[in-house]
Amino acid sequence: MSSTRTIRIASRKSQLALVQTHWVRDELSKAFPDITFEIASMSTKGDKILDAPLAKIGDKGLFTKELEVQMIDGRADFAVHSLKDLPTNLPEGLMLGCVTEREDPADALVVHEKCKAYQLETLPEGSVIGTSSLRRLAQLRHHYPHLKFKDVRGNLNTRLAKLDDGEYDGLILAYAGLHRLGFGDRIHQSIPPEISLHAVGQGALGIECRDGDEETLKVIKALEHTPTAQRCHAERAFLRELEGGCQVPIGVNTTIDGDNLLLKGLVSTLDGSKLIQDEISGPATEADALGTKLAGMLKEQGAGEILQHIFDTVGRG
Ligand SMILES: NCc1[nH]cc(CCC(=O)O)c1CC(=O)O
């Protein structure tokens, strides 16, 4: 017997958010033809404040809070996020119910037409690179002291327009976002983990729902990709233990080989003068414990002092 049930999905309004949410809706519609999926899209604080560097706004849940209120109030059943934007500690009553298969989590360089002949390493002294991420800034400053860095905000189209207008010589953006929005051909250089570790959860979607809402959980779990989920749970446990928000220079890289998960983690000073890096490996089924343990190892090497100093200067993002 078929029942017609409606499940409501909360999403940000940005083009990238809607592409991602539409993908989730289409996949779930195929898997559950008897369920009707409705999308409620809205702007978040992070979408509205476009004139301040993200690190200065310094709010946890900048891109997620409005969607979470919808779920808590029962007006939506789940929310689709770029997992990178979802804080590691969720509000009471909500949970991360599903992690989807990850795109390439690397950061990528996009360049102005006149810089096509160069890579990061060979760009002329003083070339201006746009990024709004302290993590990218710190690691790239460390490796490429010949470059200048400048904040950039706005959605992907706005940022690319600023680049093409000549305001920047290059931009650092997530490979995944560029690829999902059809700008894959603008990726000039993929930045390897030896140069810059990516953000926790980058390239994966996280689906958040009410804690214990078994009916919704059963549906969204259909999109869970176990290796991605294990990698991202390790990365999130690492970040949680370091008490870092999305706007601190914390980077990670994970790989899974058979049952073994390798997690690399980094904490950096804002100017990139000091990078603390280490790695840990163990059973993928113990992802959380591995993340927590690696965070402890970095703290022993001085990561706590670096982060405290950053919280004192830019606030706790
Ligand atoms: N907060 C910005 C944000 N959140 C998710 C992505 C890209 C897609 C992803 O990392 O999953 C981006 C843009 C960027 O970092 O270039």
The ligand as a MOL file (V3000), in Angstrom:
LIG
                    3D

  0  0  0     0  0            999 V3000
M  V30 BEGIN CTAB
M  V30 COUNTS 16 16 0 0 0
M  V30 BEGIN ATOM
M  V30 1 N 31.5300 28.7440 3.3010 0
M  V30 2 C 31.7910 28.6960 1.9370 0
M  V30 3 C 31.6720 27.3490 1.3010 0
M  V30 4 N 31.0110 26.3270 1.8650 0
M  V30 5 C 31.1240 25.2280 1.0490 0
M  V30 6 C 31.8740 25.6110 -0.0500 0
M  V30 7 C 32.2650 24.7660 -1.1910 0
M  V30 8 C 31.8150 23.3420 -1.2070 0
M  V30 9 C 32.3950 22.4780 -0.1270 0
M  V30 10 O 33.4800 22.7250 0.3990 0
M  V30 11 O 31.7420 21.4810 0.1740 0
M  V30 12 C 32.1940 26.9600 0.0820 0
M  V30 13 C 32.9240 27.8120 -0.8760 0
M  V30 14 C 34.4310 27.6990 -0.8300 0
M  V30 15 O 35.0110 27.3610 0.2070 0
M  V30 16 O 35.0730 27.9870 -1.8490 0
M  V30 END ATOM
M  V30 BEGIN BOND
M  V30 1 1 1 2
M  V30 2 1 2 3
M  V30 3 1 3 4
M  V30 4 2 3 12
M  V30 5 1 4 5
M  V30 6 2 5 6
M  V30 7 1 6 7
M  V30 8 1 6 12
M  V30 9 1 7 8
M  V30 10 1 8 9
M  V30 11 2 9 10
M  V30 12 1 9 11
M  V30 13 1 12 13
M  V30 14 1 13 14
M  V30 15 2 14 15
M  V30 16 1 14 16
M  V30 END BOND
M  V30 END CTAB
M  END
